[in-house]
Amino acid sequence: MFRPGGDLQVYLHREPIDFRAGINSLAVLVQETMALDPFTPAVFAFCNRRATG
């Protein structure tokens, strides 16, 4: 079971993305668009166009 600590940061990318791109593309998106380090101990949440993902 995953129990996040009280200091866990969660980031939401609100623009829809194409999940077929893969994890490497998501890491680049976090780094370049969100100006964050994709390797930081945080949660990055994304959604697709229909908001089902």
Secondary structure, 3 states (H helix, E strand, C coil): CCCCCCCCEEEEEEEECCHHHCHHHHHHHHHHCCCCCCCCCEEEEEECCCCCC
